[in-house]
Amino acid sequence: MTAAASPPRSPLAAQIVAASDAIRARFPRRPDAAVILGTGLGRLAEEIDVEAAIPYAEIPGFPEPTVEAHRGRLLCGTLAGKTVLAMQGRFHRYEGHTLQQVTLPVRVLRAVGAPVLIVSNACGGMNPAWRAGDLMLIRDHINLIGDNPLIGPNDDALGPRFPDMSAPYDAALAGLARETAAAEGLTLREGVYVAVAGPNLETRAEYRMLRGLGADVVGMSTVPEVIVAVHAGMRVLGLSIITDECVPETLQPTSLAAVIAVAQRAEPALGRVVHGILERM
């Protein structure tokens, strides 16, 4: 009797296999965690004992970042005694990528064995009690990008058709973040991140609306990556650096250069939190 044929591999699954094979060929060790470094947060990469630095151009299916301060490399090595893969730069919907392209790296990081995703970003702060340079632990999020990376046929081998999002951010990892911040003497805010499509910043009326919806900070990334990580069964921790104060009554113009400058000043504190979380995992 002839054995039944295996079901055909989905196009997405084929992309994941090609990309993960390319990474394993350069770095065969199984990671303990994956980290996504957002705008202005590339210096955290300097703390990694890098064994392989793979340009995105050498990973099948990975787009090239077009945003300043996103280097476009996957760093493979050791941080705080743990094996890590760190994305030095990410992709965004406003660059013209589909959300499936934006989140492909998360699928690949899961395929090479990462059980944990630590995702960071620079964002605008709408909570009037907070200041530029503050760190925030993402407690929950709102997706206002107008799209979802799970739209289309579902590959059941990658995750369920209807993933539960009642607790997308892992409570145990959040506890490690709080513990680390307390040990380091750092203030760690906690709040809700709302993702919008961008690339323009918001109007005063839009900030009022977003704050009224229950968001504390606003950005143009992270949420699609978290959705896919949850779909893939990863444990997720989200951290934000508030780079500008978006309170309508006191709103001032800003620029990418100003955002990057604040992110870089606050990055050492973020690095201490990430380092401490990995040590405690």
C-alpha positions as CSV (number, residue, x, y, z in Angstrom):
1,M,0.0,0.0,0.0
2,T,1.3,3.4,-0.9
3,A,1.8,5.8,2.0
4,A,-0.5,8.9,1.9
5,A,1.1,11.9,0.5
6,S,2.0,14.8,2.9
7,P,-0.2,17.8,2.5
8,P,1.3,20.5,0.3
9,R,3.4,23.1,2.1
10,S,1.8,26.6,2.2
11,P,3.7,29.4,0.5
12,L,4.2,31.0,3.9
13,A,5.6,27.8,5.4
14,A,8.0,27.4,2.4
15,Q,9.2,31.0,3.0
16,I,9.8,30.2,6.7
17,V,11.7,27.0,5.9
18,A,14.0,28.8,3.4
19,A,14.8,31.7,5.9
20,S,15.2,29.5,8.9
21,D,17.6,27.2,7.0
22,A,19.7,30.2,6.0
23,I,20.0,31.2,9.6
24,R,20.8,27.7,10.9
25,A,23.5,27.4,8.4
26,R,25.3,30.4,10.0
27,F,24.2,29.9,13.6
28,P,23.0,26.4,14.5
29,R,22.4,26.9,18.2
30,R,18.8,27.0,19.5
31,P,18.0,30.5,20.9
32,D,16.5,31.0,24.4
33,A,14.9,34.3,23.3
34,A,14.5,36.6,20.3
35,V,14.7,40.4,20.6
36,I,13.3,43.1,18.2
37,L,15.1,46.4,18.5
38,G,13.1,49.4,17.5
39,T,13.9,52.9,16.3
40,G,16.9,54.4,18.0
41,L,17.5,51.2,20.1
42,G,20.3,49.6,18.1
43,R,23.0,50.3,20.7
44,L,21.6,47.5,22.8
45,A,23.1,45.2,20.2
46,E,26.6,46.3,21.4
47,E,26.0,44.3,24.6
48,I,25.6,41.0,22.7
49,D,28.6,38.7,22.3
50,V,27.9,38.3,18.6
51,E,28.9,35.1,16.9
52,A,27.1,35.7,13.6
53,A,25.7,39.0,12.1
54,I,23.5,38.1,9.2
55,P,22.4,41.0,6.9
56,Y,18.7,40.8,6.1
57,A,19.6,40.7,2.4
58,E,21.1,37.3,3.0
59,I,17.9,35.9,4.6
60,P,15.3,34.8,2.0
61,G,12.1,36.8,2.2
62,F,13.4,39.5,4.5
63,P,12.9,43.0,3.1
64,E,15.5,45.8,3.5
65,P,14.6,48.4,6.2
66,T,14.2,51.9,4.8
67,V,14.0,53.8,8.1
68,E,17.0,55.6,9.6
69,A,18.5,53.8,12.7
70,H,17.3,50.4,11.5
71,R,20.6,48.6,10.6
72,G,19.0,45.6,8.9
73,R,21.0,42.7,10.5
74,L,20.1,39.6,12.6
75,L,22.6,39.3,15.4
76,C,23.2,35.8,16.8
77,G,25.1,35.3,20.0
78,T,24.9,35.5,23.8
79,L,23.5,38.1,26.2
80,A,23.2,37.8,29.9
81,G,24.2,34.1,29.7
82,K,21.4,33.3,27.2
83,T,21.5,32.5,23.5
84,V,19.7,35.2,21.7
85,L,18.8,36.3,18.2
86,A,18.3,40.1,17.9
87,M,16.8,41.9,15.0
88,Q,18.7,45.2,14.6
89,G,15.9,46.9,12.8
90,R,12.3,45.9,11.9
91,F,9.8,46.5,9.1
92,H,6.6,48.6,9.0
93,R,3.4,48.8,7.1
94,Y,4.1,52.4,6.1
95,E,7.2,51.3,4.2
96,G,4.8,49.5,1.7
97,H,5.2,46.0,3.1
98,T,2.3,43.7,3.7
99,L,1.8,42.7,7.3
100,Q,2.7,39.2,6.3
101,Q,6.1,40.6,5.2
102,V,6.4,42.7,8.3
103,T,5.9,39.7,10.5
104,L,7.8,37.0,8.6
105,P,10.8,37.4,10.8
106,V,8.7,36.5,13.9
107,R,7.6,33.3,12.1
108,V,11.3,32.6,11.3
109,L,12.5,33.3,14.9
110,R,9.9,30.8,16.1
111,A,10.9,28.3,13.5
112,V,14.6,28.3,14.6
113,G,13.4,27.6,18.2
114,A,12.9,30.9,20.1
115,P,10.2,30.4,22.7
116,V,10.2,34.0,23.9
117,L,9.9,37.3,22.0
118,I,11.0,40.6,23.6
119,V,9.8,43.4,21.4
120,S,10.8,47.0,21.9
121,N,9.8,50.3,20.3
122,A,10.0,54.1,20.5
123,C,6.6,55.7,20.9
124,G,4.7,58.9,21.6
125,G,3.4,59.3,25.2
126,M,-0.2,60.4,25.6
127,N,-0.5,59.9,29.4
128,P,0.0,63.4,30.8
129,A,1.7,62.1,33.9
130,W,4.6,60.6,31.9
131,R,7.6,62.2,30.4
132,A,9.9,61.7,27.4
133,G,12.6,59.2,28.2
134,D,10.3,57.1,30.5
135,L,10.2,53.3,30.0
136,M,6.9,51.5,29.7
137,L,6.0,47.9,30.1
138,I,3.2,47.1,27.5
139,R,0.3,45.7,29.5
140,D,-2.1,45.5,26.5
141,H,-2.5,46.9,23.0
142,I,-5.1,48.3,20.5
143,N,-4.7,47.5,16.8
144,L,-5.7,50.6,14.7
145,I,-3.5,49.8,11.7
146,G,-6.5,48.8,9.7
147,D,-5.0,45.4,8.8
148,N,-4.1,42.1,10.4
149,P,-1.2,39.8,9.6
150,L,-3.5,36.7,10.0
151,I,-5.8,37.7,7.2
152,G,-5.9,35.1,4.5
153,P,-5.8,31.2,4.5
154,N,-4.6,29.9,7.9
155,D,-1.8,27.3,8.0
156,D,-2.9,25.2,11.0
157,A,0.7,24.0,11.3
158,L,1.7,27.5,12.2
159,G,-1.1,28.4,14.6
160,P,-4.9,28.3,15.2
161,R,-7.4,30.1,12.9
162,F,-8.7,32.2,15.8
163,P,-6.0,32.8,18.4
164,D,-7.0,34.0,21.8
165,M,-5.7,37.5,22.6
166,S,-7.1,37.9,26.1
167,A,-3.5,38.0,27.5
168,P,-1.0,38.6,24.6
169,Y,1.8,39.7,27.0
170,D,3.2,37.0,29.3
171,A,2.5,37.7,33.0
172,A,5.6,35.9,34.2
173,L,7.9,37.8,31.9
174,A,6.2,41.1,33.0
175,G,6.9,40.1,36.6
176,L,10.6,39.7,35.7
177,A,10.6,43.1,34.1
178,R,9.1,44.7,37.2
179,E,11.6,42.8,39.4
180,T,14.5,44.0,37.3
181,A,13.4,47.6,37.2
182,A,13.0,47.6,41.0
183,A,16.5,46.1,41.5
184,E,18.0,48.6,39.1
185,G,16.2,51.6,40.7
186,L,14.4,52.3,37.4
187,T,10.9,53.7,37.0
188,L,8.9,51.3,34.7
189,R,5.5,52.7,33.6
190,E,2.8,50.2,32.6
191,G,0.2,50.9,30.0
192,V,-1.6,50.3,26.7
193,Y,0.1,50.7,23.3
194,V,-2.0,51.7,20.3
195,A,-0.6,50.9,16.8
196,V,-1.5,53.1,13.9
197,A,-0.4,52.9,10.2
198,G,1.6,56.1,10.0
199,P,3.9,57.4,8.7
200,N,2.7,60.8,9.7
201,L,2.4,61.7,13.4
202,E,-1.0,62.4,14.8
203,T,-3.1,65.6,15.0
204,R,-4.2,67.0,18.3
205,A,-7.7,65.7,17.7
206,E,-6.3,62.2,17.0
207,Y,-4.3,62.2,20.2
208,R,-7.5,63.1,22.1
209,M,-9.3,60.3,20.4
210,L,-6.6,57.7,21.0
211,R,-6.3,58.7,24.7
212,G,-10.1,58.5,25.0
213,L,-9.9,54.9,23.6
214,G,-7.7,54.0,26.6
215,A,-4.2,54.1,25.1
216,D,-1.2,55.5,27.0
217,V,1.2,55.5,24.1
218,V,1.1,55.4,20.3
219,G,3.4,53.9,17.7
220,M,3.5,52.4,14.2
221,S,4.9,48.9,15.0
222,T,4.9,46.0,17.5
223,V,1.2,45.0,17.4
224,P,1.4,42.9,14.2
225,E,4.5,41.2,15.5
226,V,2.8,40.4,18.8
227,I,-0.3,39.0,17.1
228,V,1.9,36.6,15.0
229,A,4.0,35.7,18.0
230,V,0.9,34.7,20.0
231,H,-0.5,32.9,17.0
232,A,2.8,30.9,16.9
233,G,2.7,30.1,20.6
234,M,5.5,32.4,21.8
235,R,5.7,34.1,25.2
236,V,5.8,37.8,24.6
237,L,7.2,40.8,26.5
238,G,6.8,44.4,25.2
239,L,8.8,47.4,26.2
240,S,8.5,51.0,25.0
241,I,10.6,54.1,25.3
242,I,8.5,57.3,25.3
243,T,10.3,59.6,23.0
244,D,7.9,62.6,22.8
245,E,5.0,64.0,24.8
246,C,1.8,63.9,22.8
247,V,-0.6,65.8,25.1
248,P,-2.8,68.0,22.8
249,E,-2.8,71.0,25.1
250,T,1.0,71.3,25.2
251,L,1.9,69.5,21.9
252,Q,5.1,70.7,20.2
253,P,6.4,69.8,16.8
254,T,9.0,67.0,16.7
255,S,11.2,65.2,14.2
256,L,12.8,61.8,13.7
257,A,16.1,63.1,14.8
258,A,14.6,64.3,18.1
259,V,12.9,60.9,18.6
260,I,16.1,59.0,18.0
261,A,18.0,61.3,20.3
262,V,15.6,60.6,23.2
263,A,15.6,56.9,22.5
264,Q,19.3,56.7,22.5
265,R,19.5,58.6,25.9
266,A,17.0,56.2,27.4
267,E,18.4,53.1,25.8
268,P,20.9,52.2,28.6
269,A,18.0,51.8,31.0
270,L,16.1,49.6,28.5
271,G,19.3,47.5,28.1
272,R,19.5,47.0,31.9
273,V,15.9,45.8,31.9
274,V,16.3,43.4,29.0
275,H,19.6,42.1,30.5
276,G,18.0,41.5,33.9
277,I,15.0,39.7,32.3
278,L,17.3,37.4,30.4
279,E,19.4,36.7,33.6
280,R,16.2,35.8,35.5
281,M,14.6,33.6,32.8
